[in-house]
Amino acid sequence: MKHTEFQEIEGAIAHCRRHVERAQAEVERRERRGMDATHARNLLRTFQQLRAEHEAEKRRHLSDASQAPAR
């Protein structure tokens, strides 16, 4: 895997992590105030799933790189 690809994947994971943190905070804020948090929870799950997909992509690339013949 190219270094830039790895950096892009790492950046996407970090980006999703920030979205997950903000969405989690929003869910907690809405629940504390007795508001409907359904939309916020759905958004949180979406960001969590996206982060998981990026992390899986990273694992695949690392696995492929470790199995590639040495040059």
C-alpha positions in Angstrom: 0.0 0.0 0.0 1.3 3.4 -0.8 2.1 5.7 2.1 -0.4 8.3 0.8 -3.2 5.7 0.7 -2.5 4.8 4.3 -2.5 8.4 5.3 -5.9 8.9 3.6 -7.4 5.9 5.4 -6.0 7.1 8.7 -7.4 10.6 8.1 -10.8 9.1 7.3 -10.8 7.1 10.5 -9.8 10.2 12.5 -12.5 12.2 10.7 -15.2 9.6 11.5 -13.9 9.4 15.1 -14.6 13.1 15.6 -18.0 12.8 14.1 -18.8 9.9 16.4 -17.7 11.9 19.4 -19.9 14.9 18.4 -22.9 12.7 17.6 -22.5 10.8 20.9 -22.4 14.2 22.8 -25.5 15.3 20.9 -27.4 12.1 21.8 -26.4 12.6 25.5 -27.4 16.3 25.4 -30.8 15.5 23.9 -31.5 12.7 26.3 -30.5 14.9 29.3 -33.0 17.5 28.2 -35.7 14.9 27.6 -35.7 15.5 23.9 -36.2 13.0 21.1 -32.7 11.6 20.3 -33.8 9.2 17.6 -32.3 11.1 14.7 -29.1 11.8 16.7 -28.8 8.1 17.5 -29.3 7.1 13.9 -26.6 9.6 12.8 -24.3 8.2 15.5 -24.8 4.6 14.2 -24.1 5.8 10.7 -20.8 7.4 11.7 -19.9 4.3 13.7 -20.5 2.1 10.8 -18.5 4.3 8.4 -15.6 4.4 10.9 -15.8 0.6 11.1 -15.7 0.3 7.3 -12.6 2.5 7.1 -10.9 0.5 9.9 -11.7 -2.7 8.0 -10.2 -1.2 4.8 -7.1 -0.3 6.8 -6.8 -3.9 8.1 -7.2 -5.3 4.6 -4.5 -3.0 3.2 -2.2 -3.9 6.1 -2.9 -7.6 5.6 -2.2 -7.3 1.8 1.0 -5.4 2.5 2.2 -8.0 4.9 1.5 -10.8 2.4 3.1 -9.1 -0.5 6.4 -10.5 -1.6 9.4 -8.5 -0.6 11.1 -6.4 -3.3 
